[in-house]
Amino acid sequence: MRLFAAVLPPPTAVDELATEVAVLRRLPDADSLRWTGHAGWHFTLAFMGEVDDELVPELRERLARAAHRTSAFPLRLHRGGRFGHRALWVGAAGGLEEMRLLAERSDAAARRAGVSMEEHRRYQAHLTIARARDAGDLRPYVEALAAFEGTPWQVADLALVRSNLPVSGVAGEQPRYEVVGSWPLGGAG
């Protein structure tokens, strides 16, 4: 299974972001970007890639412990940015230190469960909303996102998500995401 740990925004945050993305999609050259679908909007905490089935039970147990040791925290969608000329994202504000800690604990849980993880890098909270087919200028989109502030919500769960890659070969098809586990954060109601 192709897995990652994530924070999933609630429907109200997804709706707010959808409204903002609709505005972005009216900007010049917006049709040159591949926009991610609402179902794919998440904050990846730890990307695990392909995980052997026999490792999943221990991974689930360790992620449950990581969630339990992390307090619930406030979060909101906040502004945006880009990774080079390839990816456009929306950021987060609020409990960023708690989210970074949850990302580190998720990464450690996967490693201790025997999942071969990529090189560890400092966590940066971001939710990808579009990718450029070619090296394009994403600055106008980042500038348009400068005033974007979502409504705060309480992050109360850690999710384990399965990514089902496109197999049809149809242009524009996107991965499908399926939550295969979810654990309440410590102190979450």
Phi, psi and chi 1 to 4 in degrees:
 res  aa     phi    psi   chi1   chi2   chi3   chi4
   1 MET       -  141.2  -74.3 -172.2  -86.0      -
   2 ARG   -91.8  112.1 -171.7  175.3  169.8   88.4
   3 LEU  -125.2  155.3  -61.1  172.5      -      -
   4 PHE  -152.7  153.3   59.5   91.1      -      -
   5 ALA   -92.4  143.6      -      -      -      -
   6 ALA  -152.5  160.7      -      -      -      -
   7 VAL  -106.0  126.1  164.8      -      -      -
   8 LEU  -103.1  124.5  -54.1  176.1      -      -
   9 PRO   -68.0  148.6   15.9  -19.4      -      -
  10 PRO   -72.3  164.4   29.1  -35.8      -      -
  11 PRO   -53.4  -36.4  -26.9   34.5      -      -
  12 THR   -64.0  -40.4   53.0      -      -      -
  13 ALA   -68.4  -39.2      -      -      -      -
  14 VAL   -62.1  -42.0  169.2      -      -      -
  15 ASP   -63.0  -43.4  -68.9  -14.6      -      -
  16 GLU   -61.3  -42.8  -72.3  176.6  -16.9      -
  17 LEU   -67.3  -38.5 -178.1   54.6      -      -
  18 ALA   -60.1  -39.5      -      -      -      -
  19 THR   -63.5  -43.0  -60.6      -      -      -
  20 GLU   -66.8  -42.3 -172.3   69.5   17.9      -
  21 VAL   -64.8  -35.8  167.2      -      -      -
  22 ALA   -59.0  -38.1      -      -      -      -
  23 VAL   -67.0  -44.6  171.7      -      -      -
  24 LEU   -60.9  -36.1  -64.1  175.7      -      -
  25 ARG   -70.8   -8.9  -67.9 -175.6   75.7  152.5
  26 ARG   -93.3   -4.2  -68.3 -165.7  -66.8  -91.4
  27 LEU   -72.3  156.5  -68.0  175.2      -      -
  28 PRO   -56.6  139.8  -23.3   31.9      -      -
  29 ASP    67.0   13.0  -61.9  -37.8      -      -
  30 ALA   -62.6  -26.9      -      -      -      -
  31 ASP   -72.6   -7.9   56.8  -14.5      -      -
  32 SER   -84.2   -7.2   69.0      -      -      -
  33 LEU   -97.3  153.1  -61.3  175.5      -      -
  34 ARG   -98.1  107.6  -74.7  178.7  -61.5  136.7
  35 TRP   -84.6  134.9  -63.8   88.6      -      -
  36 THR   -77.0  149.6   58.1      -      -      -
  37 GLY   -80.5  158.0      -      -      -      -
  38 HIS   -54.3  -38.7  -57.3 -178.2      -      -
  39 ALA   -64.8  -18.6      -      -      -      -
  40 GLY   -97.0    5.5      -      -      -      -
  41 TRP   -82.5  114.6  -71.3  -13.6      -      -
  42 HIS  -159.0  162.0   58.2  -94.0      -      -
  43 PHE  -102.3  106.6  -71.8   96.8      -      -
  44 THR   -70.0  129.2  -60.0      -      -      -
  45 LEU   -96.8  -43.7  -62.0  171.9      -      -
  46 ALA  -150.2  115.7      -      -      -      -
  47 PHE   -89.4  125.0 -180.0   75.6      -      -
  48 MET  -105.1  -17.1  -61.9  160.7 -155.6      -
  49 GLY    69.8 -150.7      -      -      -      -
  50 GLU   -73.0  124.0  -68.7  -66.5  -28.6      -
  51 VAL  -117.5  127.8  175.9      -      -      -
  52 ASP   -62.5  139.4  -68.8  -27.2      -      -
  53 ASP   -54.0  -36.3  -70.9  -13.8      -      -
  54 GLU   -70.2  -16.1   64.1  -92.3   10.1      -
  55 LEU   -86.9  -16.5  -61.7  179.4      -      -
  56 VAL   -62.8  -43.1  173.3      -      -      -
  57 PRO   -58.1  -45.4  -26.9   36.7      -      -
  58 GLU   -68.8  -37.4 -175.1  172.7   -6.2      -
  59 LEU   -58.6  -46.0  173.7   62.0      -      -
  60 ARG   -60.3  -43.7  -67.1  172.2   63.3   85.7
  61 GLU   -63.0  -42.7 -177.7  178.9  -48.2      -
  62 ARG   -71.2  -35.7  -70.0 -175.4  177.6  -83.6
  63 LEU   -67.2  -37.1  -73.2  172.1      -      -
  64 ALA   -60.7  -41.7      -      -      -      -
  65 ARG   -65.4  -41.7  -83.1 -169.0 -114.7  149.8
  66 ALA   -61.0  -41.5      -      -      -      -
  67 ALA   -64.6  -45.7      -      -      -      -
  68 HIS   -60.6  -35.0 -179.7   73.3      -      -
  69 ARG   -82.0   -3.4  -70.5 -167.8  -19.8 -105.8
  70 THR  -113.2  126.6  -52.8      -      -      -
  71 SER   -73.1  150.2  -64.8      -      -      -
  72 ALA   -59.5  152.1      -      -      -      -
  73 PHE  -148.5  156.1   55.6   92.0      -      -
  74 PRO   -81.0  149.7   30.5  -34.5      -      -
  75 LEU  -152.3  153.6 -159.1   67.8      -      -
  76 ARG  -149.5  153.0   72.0 -179.8 -174.4  -82.0
  77 LEU   -70.2  141.4  -61.1  174.4      -      -
  78 HIS  -152.8  117.2  173.1   75.3      -      -
  79 ARG    52.0 -156.7  -60.5 -172.9 -178.9  173.0
  80 GLY  -162.6  177.2      -      -      -      -
  81 GLY  -165.2 -169.9      -      -      -      -
  82 ARG  -144.7  153.1   61.2 -171.5  170.4  102.4
  83 PHE  -105.8  101.7  -68.2  127.4      -      -
  84 GLY    58.9 -133.7      -      -      -      -
  85 HIS  -109.6   17.1  -61.3  -72.7      -      -
  86 ARG  -112.2  -33.6  -65.7  -72.3 -176.7 -171.9
  87 ALA  -134.1  136.2      -      -      -      -
  88 LEU  -109.6  133.8  177.2   65.8      -      -
  89 TRP  -138.9  161.8   49.3  -96.2      -      -
  90 VAL  -107.8  139.2  167.1      -      -      -
  91 GLY   -95.1 -167.1      -      -      -      -
  92 ALA  -137.4  157.3      -      -      -      -
  93 ALA  -140.0  160.9      -      -      -      -
  94 GLY   114.6 -123.8      -      -      -      -
  95 GLY   -80.6   57.1      -      -      -      -
  96 LEU   -66.8  -34.6  -64.5 -178.7      -      -
  97 GLU   -66.3  -41.5 -172.2   58.7   29.3      -
  98 GLU   -64.5  -38.9  -66.6   90.6  -20.2      -
  99 MET   -68.3  -39.3 -168.8  142.5  103.1      -
 100 ARG   -61.9  -42.2 -177.7 -162.7   56.2   74.8
 101 LEU   -62.5  -42.6 -178.2   60.6      -      -
 102 LEU   -63.7  -37.9 -175.2   58.1      -      -
 103 ALA   -63.8  -44.6      -      -      -      -
 104 GLU   -64.4  -40.5  -72.2 -179.9    0.0      -
 105 ARG   -67.5  -35.8  -73.1  176.1  172.4  163.1
 106 SER   -66.9  -42.8  -62.4      -      -      -
 107 ASP   -61.0  -46.9 -177.5  -89.5      -      -
 108 ALA   -64.1  -38.4      -      -      -      -
 109 ALA   -60.8  -43.7      -      -      -      -
 110 ALA   -64.6  -45.7      -      -      -      -
 111 ARG   -59.9  -44.5  -70.6  176.0 -166.9  -80.8
 112 ARG   -68.5  -24.1  -71.6 -175.5 -176.9  119.0
 113 ALA   -82.1   -3.6      -      -      -      -
 114 GLY    96.9    9.5      -      -      -      -
 115 VAL   -78.7  130.5  177.1      -      -      -
 116 SER   -76.9  107.9  176.6      -      -      -
 117 MET   -99.6  152.6  -60.3  -68.5  -73.4      -
 118 GLU   -65.9  172.9  -68.9 -178.8    7.2      -
 119 GLU   -56.0  136.1  179.8 -178.3  -36.1      -
 120 HIS   -70.4  133.5 -178.2   73.5      -      -
 121 ARG  -134.1  155.6   57.7 -177.1   87.3  140.6
 122 ARG   -58.6  133.9  178.4  130.2  174.5  102.0
 123 TYR   -71.7  134.1 -178.1   72.4      -      -
 124 GLN  -126.7  114.7  180.0  177.3  -10.2      -
 125 ALA   -66.2  120.5      -      -      -      -
 126 HIS  -156.9  151.0   69.7  -79.3      -      -
 127 LEU  -124.6  111.7 -175.5  155.9      -      -
 128 THR   -71.6  128.6  -57.4      -      -      -
 129 ILE  -112.5  -18.7   57.6  171.7      -      -
 130 ALA  -160.8  155.1      -      -      -      -
 131 ARG  -128.7  144.8  -69.6 -176.4  175.6   78.7
 132 ALA   -87.8  136.4      -      -      -      -
 133 ARG   -69.2  -41.8  -68.9 -178.9  177.7   91.3
 134 ASP  -122.2  167.8  -59.9  -52.0      -      -
 135 ALA   -64.4  102.6      -      -      -      -
 136 GLY  -114.5  172.4      -      -      -      -
 137 ASP   -90.8  106.0 -173.7    5.3      -      -
 138 LEU   -91.5   -3.6  -61.8  175.7      -      -
 139 ARG   -56.2  -41.2  -71.8  177.3  -61.6 -178.6
 140 PRO   -60.3  -32.4  -23.2   32.6      -      -
 141 TYR   -72.8  -41.3  -57.6   96.7      -      -
 142 VAL   -62.6  -42.7  174.5      -      -      -
 143 GLU   -62.2  -39.4  -70.3  167.6    9.3      -
 144 ALA   -66.9  -27.2      -      -      -      -
 145 LEU   -85.8   -5.0  -73.9  166.0      -      -
 146 ALA   -57.5  -31.0      -      -      -      -
 147 ALA  -100.0    1.7      -      -      -      -
 148 PHE   -71.5  123.6  177.8   58.5      -      -
 149 GLU  -135.7  115.5  -68.7  -69.7  -23.3      -
 150 GLY   -82.9  168.4      -      -      -      -
 151 THR   -77.8  133.6  -57.3      -      -      -
 152 PRO   -63.7  149.3  -19.2   30.4      -      -
 153 TRP  -140.4  168.2   79.8   88.0      -      -
 154 GLN   -99.6  121.1 -167.9   76.7   -4.8      -
 155 VAL   -77.4  118.0  175.4      -      -      -
 156 ALA  -120.9   -5.8      -      -      -      -
 157 ASP  -140.8  151.4  -61.4  -69.9      -      -
 158 LEU  -107.6  129.4  167.6   63.4      -      -
 159 ALA  -111.9  142.9      -      -      -      -
 160 LEU  -105.0  122.1 -179.8   61.8      -      -
 161 VAL  -120.2  136.8 -178.6      -      -      -
 162 ARG   -97.9  131.5  179.8  178.7 -175.6  170.7
 163 SER  -103.3  118.3  173.7      -      -      -
 164 ASN  -101.7  107.4  -61.4  -64.4      -      -
 165 LEU   -69.1  153.1  -63.9  176.1      -      -
 166 PRO   -60.9  141.4  -18.6   28.1      -      -
 167 VAL  -126.9   -9.9  -66.8      -      -      -
 168 SER   -78.3  -22.8   71.5      -      -      -
 169 GLY    80.2    3.8      -      -      -      -
 170 VAL   -74.2  129.5  173.7      -      -      -
 171 ALA   -57.9  134.7      -      -      -      -
 172 GLY    87.2   -6.6      -      -      -      -
 173 GLU   -64.5  139.8 -177.0 -177.9   13.7      -
 174 GLN  -114.8  160.2  -61.9 -172.7    6.8      -
 175 PRO   -60.3  153.3  -17.0   26.6      -      -
 176 ARG  -106.1  139.4  -71.3  179.1  -60.5  106.1
 177 TYR  -113.7  139.0  -60.4  104.2      -      -
 178 GLU  -134.9  122.1  167.7 -170.4    4.3      -
 179 VAL   -74.3  120.8  175.6      -      -      -
 180 VAL  -109.3   -2.4  -65.4      -      -      -
 181 GLY  -169.5  147.4      -      -      -      -
 182 SER  -151.3  135.3 -179.3      -      -      -
 183 TRP  -132.1  135.9  -59.5  -86.6      -      -
 184 PRO   -68.5  142.7   23.9  -30.3      -      -
 185 LEU   -74.1  154.0  -61.7 -175.8      -      -
 186 GLY   -60.1  135.0      -      -      -      -
 187 GLY    82.9   -3.1      -      -      -      -
 188 ALA   -77.4  140.3      -      -      -      -
 189 GLY   -67.7      -      -      -      -      -
